[in-house]
Amino acid sequence: MKTIEDRADVYKLVTTFYAKVRADALLGPIFNHHLTDEQWPPHLDKLTDFWVTNLFGEACFKGNPSQAHQKVDNYLNHKMAQHHFTQWLELWFKTIDSLFVGEHANRAKEASKRMAMGQLANVCRTREQL
């Protein structure tokens, strides 16, 4: 097992993880509805940028995850729930643990937990305003 050291490692993590997400019974239909096969490669690059920014502090990500999650919640008729985020986190942790160890692997896990809780809270707040 190796540590996450550079963009290539992050890309490997992201692509391996999202292959699992796309095949997952709960998450796959949601993600596959929003992205065509042709849209996945640039999206994976963007997600790699996101994690490079989070893990290494390189300012390469441009985007709005909250806005993206809101679109997904709208698609789900405002039924995005804890179990969606729990499944995402479980797959993320398993993917990290299957590929990497060390400080950046642990940082990716901790950051993902904070983000999942924050995104779920944002979705719930938005629903209250509807």
DSSP file (Angstrom, degrees, kcal/mol; ACC not computed):
  #  RESIDUE AA STRUCTURE BP1 BP2  ACC     N-H-->O    O-->H-N    N-H-->O    O-->H-N    TCO  KAPPA ALPHA  PHI   PSI    X-CA   Y-CA   Z-CA
    1    1 A M              0   0    0      0, 0.0     2,-0.3     0, 0.0    99,-0.2   0.000 360.0 360.0 360.0 143.8    0.0    0.0    0.0
    2    2 A K  E     -a  100   0A   0     97,-1.0    99,-1.9   100,-0.0     2,-0.2  -0.733 360.0-106.4-122.0 171.2    1.2    3.5   -0.8
    3    3 A T  E     -a  101   0A   0     -2,-0.3     2,-0.8    97,-0.2    99,-0.2  -0.555  38.4-100.4 -91.9 160.8    0.4    7.0    0.3
    4    4 A I        +     0   0    0     97,-0.5   100,-0.2    -2,-0.2     3,-0.1  -0.751  55.1 158.1 -80.5 113.1   -1.4    9.6   -1.8
    5    5 A E        -     0   0    0     -2,-0.8     2,-0.3     1,-0.2    -1,-0.2   0.684  50.9  -1.9-114.0 -24.2    1.4   11.7   -3.1
    6    6 A D  S  > S-     0   0    0      1,-0.1     4,-2.0     0, 0.0     3,-0.5  -0.893  83.3 -74.0-158.2-178.6    0.3   13.5   -6.2
    7    7 A R  H  > S+     0   0    0     -2,-0.3     4,-3.1     1,-0.2     5,-0.2   0.862 122.9  59.0 -57.2 -39.4   -2.5   14.2   -8.7
    8    8 A A  H  > S+     0   0    0      1,-0.2     4,-2.1     2,-0.2    -1,-0.2   0.897 106.9  47.5 -60.2 -39.9   -2.0   10.8  -10.4
    9    9 A D  H  > S+     0   0    0     -3,-0.5     4,-2.3     2,-0.2    -1,-0.2   0.911 112.4  48.8 -66.0 -42.6   -2.7    9.1   -7.1
   10   10 A V  H  X S+     0   0    0     -4,-2.0     4,-3.0     2,-0.2    -2,-0.2   0.914 110.0  52.0 -63.8 -41.9   -5.8   11.3   -6.5
   11   11 A Y  H  X S+     0   0    0     -4,-3.1     4,-2.9     1,-0.2     5,-0.3   0.907 108.7  50.7 -61.1 -41.8   -7.0   10.5  -10.1
   12   12 A K  H  X S+     0   0    0     -4,-2.1     4,-2.2    -5,-0.2     5,-0.2   0.925 112.6  47.0 -61.1 -44.3   -6.6    6.8   -9.4
   13   13 A L  H  X S+     0   0    0     -4,-2.3     4,-2.6     2,-0.2    -2,-0.2   0.945 114.7  46.0 -61.1 -49.8   -8.7    7.1   -6.2
   14   14 A V  H  X S+     0   0    0     -4,-3.0     4,-2.7     1,-0.2     5,-0.2   0.922 115.1  45.1 -63.4 -46.5  -11.4    9.2   -7.9
   15   15 A T  H  X S+     0   0    0     -4,-2.9     4,-1.5    -5,-0.2    -1,-0.2   0.894 114.9  47.9 -68.4 -38.5  -11.7    7.0  -11.0
   16   16 A T  H  X S+     0   0    0     -4,-2.2     4,-1.4    -5,-0.3    -2,-0.2   0.930 114.4  47.5 -64.7 -44.6  -11.7    3.8   -8.9
   17   17 A F  H  X S+     0   0    0     -4,-2.6     4,-2.3    -5,-0.2     3,-0.4   0.939 111.6  47.9 -62.4 -49.3  -14.3    5.2   -6.5
   18   18 A Y  H  X S+     0   0    0     -4,-2.7     4,-2.5     1,-0.3    -1,-0.2   0.756 104.5  60.2 -72.0 -21.6  -16.7    6.5   -9.2
   19   19 A A  H  X S+     0   0    0     -4,-1.5     4,-1.0    -5,-0.2    -1,-0.3   0.895 109.4  45.0 -63.6 -39.4  -16.5    3.2  -11.1
   20   20 A K  H  X S+     0   0    0     -4,-1.4     4,-0.9    -3,-0.4    -2,-0.2   0.900 112.0  51.5 -68.9 -41.4  -17.9    1.7   -7.9
   21   21 A V  H >< S+     0   0    0     -4,-2.3     3,-1.0     1,-0.2    -2,-0.2   0.930 107.6  52.2 -60.5 -46.1  -20.5    4.5   -7.5
   22   22 A R  H 3< S+     0   0    0     -4,-2.5    -1,-0.2     1,-0.3    -2,-0.2   0.792 113.7  44.1 -63.2 -27.6  -21.7    4.0  -11.0
   23   23 A A  H 3< S+     0   0    0     -4,-1.0    -1,-0.3    -3,-0.2    -2,-0.2   0.544  89.2 111.5 -92.4  -9.0  -22.2    0.3  -10.4
   24   24 A D    <X  -     0   0    0     -3,-1.0     4,-1.8    -4,-0.9    -3,-0.0  -0.430  68.3-135.6 -72.4 137.9  -23.9    0.8   -7.0
   25   25 A A  T  4 S+     0   0    0      1,-0.2    -1,-0.1     2,-0.2    -4,-0.0   0.852 101.9  34.1 -62.3 -36.8  -27.6   -0.1   -6.8
   26   26 A L  T  4 S+     0   0    0      2,-0.1     4,-0.5     3,-0.1    -1,-0.2   0.931 130.7  27.7 -83.9 -50.6  -28.5    3.0   -4.8
   27   27 A L  T  > S+     0   0    0      1,-0.1     4,-2.4     2,-0.1     3,-0.4   0.808 105.2  73.1 -86.9 -31.7  -26.1    5.6   -6.1
   28   28 A G  H  X S+     0   0    0     -4,-1.8     4,-3.1     1,-0.2     5,-0.3   0.909  95.9  49.2 -53.8 -51.5  -25.5    4.4   -9.7
   29   29 A P  H  > S+     0   0    0      0, 0.0     4,-1.2     0, 0.0    -1,-0.2   0.857 112.9  49.6 -59.2 -33.4  -28.9    5.4  -11.1
   30   30 A I  H  > S+     0   0    0     -4,-0.5     4,-1.3    -3,-0.4     3,-0.3   0.969 116.3  39.2 -68.8 -53.6  -28.6    8.8   -9.6
   31   31 A F  H  X S+     0   0    0     -4,-2.4     4,-1.4     1,-0.2     3,-0.3   0.901 115.2  52.7 -64.5 -41.3  -25.1    9.6  -10.9
   32   32 A N  H  < S+     0   0    0     -4,-3.1    -1,-0.2    -5,-0.3    -2,-0.2   0.758 104.6  57.1 -70.3 -23.2  -25.7    7.9  -14.3
   33   33 A H  H  < S+     0   0    0     -4,-1.2    -1,-0.2    -5,-0.3    -2,-0.2   0.875 110.9  43.0 -69.0 -37.3  -28.9   10.0  -14.8
   34   34 A H  H  < S+     0   0    0     -4,-1.3     2,-0.4    -3,-0.3    -2,-0.2   0.699 116.7  45.1 -85.0 -20.5  -26.9   13.2  -14.4
   35   35 A L     <  -     0   0    0     -4,-1.4    -1,-0.1     3,-0.0     2,-0.1  -0.985  69.0-146.6-131.7 128.7  -23.9   12.3  -16.5
   36   36 A T    >>  -     0   0    0     -2,-0.4     4,-1.2     1,-0.1     3,-0.6  -0.380  39.3-100.4 -78.9 167.7  -23.7   10.7  -19.9
   37   37 A D  T 34 S+     0   0    0      1,-0.2     3,-0.3     2,-0.2    -1,-0.1   0.866 126.2  52.3 -56.7 -36.3  -20.8    8.4  -20.7
   38   38 A E  T 34 S+     0   0    0      1,-0.2    -1,-0.2     2,-0.2    -3,-0.0   0.776 106.8  53.0 -72.1 -26.0  -19.2   11.2  -22.6
   39   39 A Q  T <> S+     0   0    0     -3,-0.6     4,-1.8     1,-0.2    -1,-0.2   0.690  91.5  76.9 -82.5 -18.8  -19.5   13.6  -19.7
   40   40 A W  H  X S+     0   0    0     -4,-1.2     4,-3.0    -3,-0.3     5,-0.3   0.923  86.7  55.8 -63.3 -46.7  -17.8   11.3  -17.2
   41   41 A P  H  > S+     0   0    0      0, 0.0     4,-1.7     0, 0.0    -1,-0.2   0.931 112.7  40.8 -56.3 -48.0  -14.1   11.9  -18.2
   42   42 A P  H  > S+     0   0    0      0, 0.0     4,-2.1     0, 0.0    -2,-0.2   0.867 114.9  53.7 -67.0 -30.6  -14.2   15.7  -17.8
   43   43 A H  H  X S+     0   0    0     -4,-1.8     4,-2.7     2,-0.2     5,-0.2   0.910 106.5  51.3 -67.1 -40.3  -16.3   15.2  -14.6
   44   44 A L  H  X S+     0   0    0     -4,-3.0     4,-2.1     1,-0.2    -1,-0.2   0.872 108.8  51.8 -63.4 -36.1  -13.6   12.9  -13.2
   45   45 A D  H  X S+     0   0    0     -4,-1.7     4,-2.3    -5,-0.3    -1,-0.2   0.908 110.5  48.5 -63.6 -41.7  -11.0   15.5  -14.0
   46   46 A K  H  X S+     0   0    0     -4,-2.1     4,-2.2     2,-0.2    -2,-0.2   0.902 111.3  49.2 -65.6 -41.2  -13.0   18.1  -12.1
   47   47 A L  H  X S+     0   0    0     -4,-2.7     4,-2.2     2,-0.2    -1,-0.2   0.860 109.0  53.1 -66.9 -34.3  -13.5   15.8   -9.1
   48   48 A T  H  X S+     0   0    0     -4,-2.1     4,-2.7     2,-0.2     5,-0.2   0.927 107.7  51.3 -63.3 -44.2   -9.7   15.1   -9.2
   49   49 A D  H  X S+     0   0    0     -4,-2.3     4,-2.6     1,-0.2    11,-0.4   0.918 108.1  53.7 -55.4 -44.2   -9.2   18.9   -9.1
   50   50 A F  H  X S+     0   0    0     -4,-2.2     4,-2.1     1,-0.2    -2,-0.2   0.930 113.1  41.0 -57.2 -48.2  -11.6   19.0   -6.1
   51   51 A W  H  X S+     0   0    0     -4,-2.2     4,-2.8     2,-0.2     5,-0.3   0.828 111.8  54.9 -75.7 -30.7   -9.6   16.5   -4.1
   52   52 A V  H  X>S+     0   0    0     -4,-2.7     4,-2.5     2,-0.2     6,-0.9   0.925 110.4  48.0 -62.6 -43.3   -6.2   17.8   -5.1
   53   53 A T  H  X5S+     0   0    0     -4,-2.6     4,-1.3    -5,-0.2    -2,-0.2   0.928 116.2  43.4 -61.5 -45.1   -7.4   21.2   -3.8
   54   54 A N  H  <5S+     0   0    0     -4,-2.1    -2,-0.2    -5,-0.2    -1,-0.2   0.871 122.5  35.5 -70.3 -37.6   -8.6   19.6   -0.6
   55   55 A L  H  <5S+     0   0    0     -4,-2.8    -2,-0.2    -5,-0.1    -3,-0.2   0.835 133.1  22.0 -88.0 -33.9   -5.7   17.3    0.0
   56   56 A F  H  <5S-     0   0    0     -4,-2.5    -3,-0.2    -5,-0.3    -2,-0.2   0.489  95.2-121.7-115.4  -5.8   -2.7   19.4   -1.2
   57   57 A G     << +     0   0    0     -4,-1.3     2,-0.6    -5,-0.5    -4,-0.2   0.634  59.3 147.8  73.6  12.9   -4.1   22.9   -1.0
   58   58 A E        -     0   0    0     -6,-0.9     2,-2.0    -9,-0.1     3,-0.4  -0.731  50.3-132.7 -81.7 122.1   -3.5   23.5   -4.7
   59   59 A A        +     0   0    0     -2,-0.6    -1,-0.1     1,-0.2    -9,-0.1  -0.503  66.7 119.8 -79.4  80.6   -6.2   25.9   -5.9
   60   60 A C        +     0   0    0     -2,-2.0     2,-0.4   -11,-0.4    -1,-0.2   0.490  43.6  95.6-119.2  -7.9   -7.2   24.1   -9.1
   61   61 A F        +     0   0    0     -3,-0.4     2,-0.4   -12,-0.4   -14,-0.1  -0.716  42.9 178.1 -91.9 133.5  -10.9   23.4   -8.4
   62   62 A K        +     0   0    0     -2,-0.4     2,-0.3   -16,-0.1   -12,-0.1  -0.984  38.0  81.4-130.2 121.5  -13.6   25.6   -9.7
   63   63 A G        -     0   0    0     -2,-0.4    -2,-0.0   -13,-0.0     0, 0.0  -0.966  68.3-104.1 167.1 179.7  -17.2   24.7   -8.9
   64   64 A N     >  -     0   0    0     -2,-0.3     4,-1.9     1,-0.1     3,-0.4  -0.794  22.1-177.3-136.3  90.2  -20.1   24.6   -6.5
   65   65 A P  H  > S+     0   0    0      0, 0.0     4,-2.6     0, 0.0     5,-0.2   0.852  85.5  57.3 -57.6 -35.4  -20.7   21.2   -4.9
   66   66 A S  H  > S+     0   0    0      1,-0.2     4,-1.9     2,-0.2     5,-0.1   0.914 106.7  48.3 -62.7 -41.7  -23.7   22.6   -3.0
   67   67 A Q  H  > S+     0   0    0     -3,-0.4     4,-1.8     2,-0.2    -1,-0.2   0.898 111.2  50.8 -64.9 -40.0  -25.4   23.6   -6.2
   68   68 A A  H  X S+     0   0    0     -4,-1.9     4,-1.7     1,-0.2    -2,-0.2   0.919 110.6  48.4 -63.7 -43.6  -24.7   20.2   -7.8
   69   69 A H  H  X S+     0   0    0     -4,-2.6     4,-2.5     1,-0.2    -1,-0.2   0.846 107.7  56.1 -66.7 -32.4  -26.2   18.4   -4.8
   70   70 A Q  H  X S+     0   0    0     -4,-1.9     4,-2.4     2,-0.2    -1,-0.2   0.895 105.2  51.6 -66.0 -39.0  -29.2   20.6   -4.9
   71   71 A K  H  X S+     0   0    0     -4,-1.8     4,-2.2     2,-0.2    -1,-0.2   0.898 110.5  49.2 -62.6 -39.9  -29.8   19.6   -8.5
   72   72 A V  H  X S+     0   0    0     -4,-1.7     4,-2.0     2,-0.2    -2,-0.2   0.920 110.1  50.3 -65.5 -43.2  -29.6   16.0   -7.5
   73   73 A D  H  <>S+     0   0    0     -4,-2.5     5,-3.2     1,-0.2     6,-0.5   0.893 109.1  51.9 -63.5 -38.8  -32.1   16.5   -4.6
   74   74 A N  H ><5S+     0   0    0     -4,-2.4     3,-1.8     1,-0.2    -1,-0.2   0.931 108.4  51.2 -60.7 -44.7  -34.4   18.2   -7.1
   75   75 A Y  H 3<5S+     0   0    0     -4,-2.2    -2,-0.2     1,-0.3    -1,-0.2   0.863 108.3  52.2 -59.4 -37.0  -34.2   15.2   -9.4
   76   76 A L  T 3<5S-     0   0    0     -4,-2.0     3,-0.3    -5,-0.1    -1,-0.3   0.218 120.9-109.9 -84.9  15.9  -35.0   12.9   -6.4
   77   77 A N  T < 5S-     0   0    0     -3,-1.8    -3,-0.2     1,-0.2    -2,-0.1   0.890  74.0 -56.4  54.4  41.5  -38.1   15.0   -5.6
   78   78 A H  S   <S+     0   0    0     -5,-3.2    -1,-0.2    -8,-0.1    -4,-0.1   0.867 111.3 120.2  60.6  41.6  -36.4   16.3   -2.5
   79   79 A K        +     0   0    0     -6,-0.5     2,-0.2    -3,-0.3    -2,-0.1   0.186  24.2 133.6-118.8  14.2  -35.8   12.9   -1.1
   80   80 A M        +     0   0    0     -7,-0.2     2,-0.2   -11,-0.1    -7,-0.0  -0.505  38.7 173.1 -63.6 133.5  -32.0   12.9   -0.8
   81   81 A A    >>  -     0   0    0     -2,-0.2     3,-1.3     1,-0.0     4,-1.3  -0.783  48.0 -82.6-140.5 177.8  -31.4   11.5    2.6
   82   82 A Q  H 3> S+     0   0    0      1,-0.3     4,-2.9    -2,-0.2     5,-0.2   0.847 119.2  62.4 -52.7 -40.0  -28.8   10.4    5.1
   83   83 A H  H 3> S+     0   0    0      1,-0.2     4,-2.1     2,-0.2    -1,-0.3   0.806  99.9  54.6 -63.9 -28.0  -28.6    6.9    3.5
   84   84 A H  H <> S+     0   0    0     -3,-1.3     4,-2.2     2,-0.2    -1,-0.2   0.944 112.9  41.7 -66.7 -46.7  -27.4    8.3    0.2
   85   85 A F  H  X S+     0   0    0     -4,-1.3     4,-2.7     2,-0.2    -2,-0.2   0.866 112.8  54.6 -68.8 -36.2  -24.5   10.1    2.0
   86   86 A T  H  X S+     0   0    0     -4,-2.9     4,-2.5     2,-0.2    -1,-0.2   0.927 110.0  46.3 -62.7 -44.4  -23.8    7.1    4.2
   87   87 A Q  H  X S+     0   0    0     -4,-2.1     4,-2.4     2,-0.2     5,-0.2   0.909 111.9  51.4 -64.3 -41.9  -23.5    4.8    1.1
   88   88 A W  H  X S+     0   0    0     -4,-2.2     4,-2.4     1,-0.2    -2,-0.2   0.938 112.5  46.3 -59.2 -47.2  -21.3    7.4   -0.6
   89   89 A L  H  X S+     0   0    0     -4,-2.7     4,-3.0     2,-0.2     5,-0.3   0.899 109.9  53.4 -64.0 -40.8  -19.0    7.5    2.4
   90   90 A E  H  X S+     0   0    0     -4,-2.5     4,-2.4     1,-0.2    -1,-0.2   0.932 112.3  44.1 -61.5 -45.2  -18.9    3.8    2.8
   91   91 A L  H  X S+     0   0    0     -4,-2.4     4,-2.3     2,-0.2    -1,-0.2   0.898 113.7  51.7 -65.0 -39.8  -17.8    3.3   -0.8
   92   92 A W  H  X S+     0   0    0     -4,-2.4     4,-2.6    -5,-0.2    -2,-0.2   0.937 111.8  45.5 -61.9 -48.8  -15.3    6.2   -0.5
   93   93 A F  H  X S+     0   0    0     -4,-3.0     4,-2.9     1,-0.2     5,-0.2   0.924 113.3  49.6 -62.7 -44.9  -13.7    4.7    2.7
   94   94 A K  H  X S+     0   0    0     -4,-2.4     4,-1.5    -5,-0.3    -1,-0.2   0.894 111.7  49.3 -62.3 -38.9  -13.5    1.2    1.2
   95   95 A T  H  X S+     0   0    0     -4,-2.3     4,-0.9     2,-0.2     5,-0.2   0.937 112.4  47.0 -66.3 -46.1  -11.9    2.6   -1.9
   96   96 A I  H >X S+     0   0    0     -4,-2.6     4,-3.4     1,-0.2     3,-1.2   0.953 112.6  50.0 -57.8 -50.0   -9.3    4.6    0.0
   97   97 A D  H 3< S+     0   0    0     -4,-2.9    -1,-0.2     1,-0.3    -2,-0.2   0.773 108.5  53.1 -63.9 -26.2   -8.6    1.6    2.2
   98   98 A S  H 3< S+     0   0    0     -4,-1.5    -1,-0.3    -5,-0.2    -2,-0.2   0.675 124.8  23.0 -80.5 -16.4   -8.1   -0.7   -0.8
   99   99 A L  H << S+     0   0    0     -3,-1.2   -97,-1.0    -4,-0.9     2,-0.3   0.738 118.2  28.8-118.1 -34.8   -5.6    1.6   -2.4
  100  100 A F  E  <  -a    2   0A   0     -4,-3.4     2,-0.3    -5,-0.2   -97,-0.2  -0.882  43.0-172.2-139.4 158.9   -3.9    4.0    0.1
  101  101 A V  E     +a    3   0A   0    -99,-1.9   -97,-0.5    -2,-0.3     4,-0.3  -0.837  44.9  53.9-133.3 173.1   -2.6    4.5    3.6
  102  102 A G  S  > S-     0   0    0     -2,-0.3     4,-2.4     1,-0.2     5,-0.2  -0.339  94.7 -36.1 101.0-173.5   -1.2    7.5    5.4
  103  103 A E  H  > S+     0   0    0      1,-0.2     4,-2.6     2,-0.2    -1,-0.2   0.890 130.5  46.6 -59.3 -48.1   -1.9   11.1    6.2
  104  104 A H  H  > S+     0   0    0      2,-0.2     4,-2.3    -3,-0.2    -1,-0.2   0.856 111.3  52.9 -68.4 -33.4   -3.6   12.1    2.9
  105  105 A A  H  > S+     0   0    0     -4,-0.3     4,-1.7     2,-0.2    -1,-0.2   0.935 112.6  44.7 -63.3 -46.0   -5.7    9.0    3.0
  106  106 A N  H  X S+     0   0    0     -4,-2.4     4,-2.6     1,-0.2    -2,-0.2   0.892 111.8  52.8 -64.8 -39.2   -6.9    9.9    6.5
  107  107 A R  H  X S+     0   0    0     -4,-2.6     4,-2.9     1,-0.2     5,-0.2   0.891 106.6  53.4 -63.1 -39.7   -7.4   13.5    5.5
  108  108 A A  H  X S+     0   0    0     -4,-2.3     4,-1.8     2,-0.2    -1,-0.2   0.882 110.7  47.3 -63.1 -38.1   -9.6   12.4    2.5
  109  109 A K  H  X S+     0   0    0     -4,-1.7     4,-2.0     2,-0.2    -2,-0.2   0.948 114.2  45.2 -67.9 -48.5  -11.7   10.4    4.9
  110  110 A E  H  X S+     0   0    0     -4,-2.6     4,-2.0     1,-0.2    -2,-0.2   0.920 113.9  49.2 -63.3 -43.6  -12.1   13.2    7.5
  111  111 A A  H  X S+     0   0    0     -4,-2.9     4,-2.7     1,-0.2    -1,-0.2   0.895 109.1  53.2 -62.8 -39.7  -12.8   15.8    4.8
  112  112 A S  H  X S+     0   0    0     -4,-1.8     4,-2.7    -5,-0.2    -1,-0.2   0.884 107.3  51.3 -65.5 -37.5  -15.4   13.6    3.2
  113  113 A K  H  X S+     0   0    0     -4,-2.0     4,-2.2     2,-0.2    -1,-0.2   0.937 112.3  46.1 -63.6 -45.7  -17.3   13.1    6.5
  114  114 A R  H  X S+     0   0    0     -4,-2.0     4,-2.5     1,-0.2    -2,-0.2   0.924 114.5  48.2 -61.8 -44.2  -17.4   16.9    7.0
  115  115 A M  H  X S+     0   0    0     -4,-2.7     4,-3.1     2,-0.2     5,-0.2   0.919 110.1  51.0 -64.5 -43.7  -18.5   17.5    3.5
  116  116 A A  H  X S+     0   0    0     -4,-2.7     4,-2.4     1,-0.2     5,-0.2   0.922 112.4  46.3 -61.1 -44.2  -21.2   14.9    3.6
  117  117 A M  H  X S+     0   0    0     -4,-2.2     4,-2.1    -5,-0.2    -1,-0.2   0.915 114.9  47.7 -64.4 -42.0  -22.6   16.3    6.8
  118  118 A G  H  X S+     0   0    0     -4,-2.5     4,-2.2    -5,-0.2    -2,-0.2   0.900 112.3  48.3 -66.0 -41.6  -22.5   19.9    5.4
  119  119 A Q  H  X S+     0   0    0     -4,-3.1     4,-2.4     2,-0.2    -2,-0.2   0.904 111.2  50.1 -67.3 -40.5  -24.1   18.9    2.1
  120  120 A L  H  X S+     0   0    0     -4,-2.4     4,-2.3    -5,-0.2    -1,-0.2   0.915 110.6  50.4 -62.8 -42.1  -26.9   17.1    3.9
  121  121 A A  H  X S+     0   0    0     -4,-2.1     4,-2.5     2,-0.2    -2,-0.2   0.904 109.9  50.8 -62.0 -41.3  -27.5   20.1    6.1
  122  122 A N  H  X S+     0   0    0     -4,-2.2     4,-2.4     2,-0.2    -2,-0.2   0.913 109.6  49.8 -62.5 -43.1  -27.6   22.4    3.0
  123  123 A V  H  X S+     0   0    0     -4,-2.4     4,-2.0     1,-0.2    -1,-0.2   0.923 112.1  48.1 -61.5 -44.0  -30.1   20.1    1.3
  124  124 A C  H  X S+     0   0    0     -4,-2.3     4,-1.7     1,-0.2    -2,-0.2   0.902 110.9  50.7 -65.1 -41.2  -32.3   20.1    4.4
  125  125 A R  H  X S+     0   0    0     -4,-2.5     4,-1.0     1,-0.2    -1,-0.2   0.913 109.2  51.3 -62.0 -42.6  -32.1   23.9    4.8
  126  126 A T  H >X S+     0   0    0     -4,-2.4     4,-0.6     1,-0.2     3,-0.6   0.896 107.0  53.6 -63.7 -40.1  -33.1   24.4    1.2
  127  127 A R  H >< S+     0   0    0     -4,-2.0     3,-1.1     1,-0.2    -1,-0.2   0.880 103.1  57.3 -60.8 -38.5  -36.1   22.1    1.7
  128  128 A E  H 3< S+     0   0    0     -4,-1.7    -1,-0.2     1,-0.3    -2,-0.2   0.800 104.7  52.8 -63.4 -27.8  -37.3   24.2    4.6
  129  129 A Q  H <<        0   0    0     -4,-1.0    -1,-0.3    -3,-0.6    -2,-0.2   0.607 360.0 360.0 -83.7 -12.4  -37.3   27.2    2.3
  130  130 A L    <<        0   0    0     -3,-1.1    -1,-0.2    -4,-0.6    -2,-0.1   0.490 360.0 360.0 -73.1 360.0  -39.5   25.5   -0.3
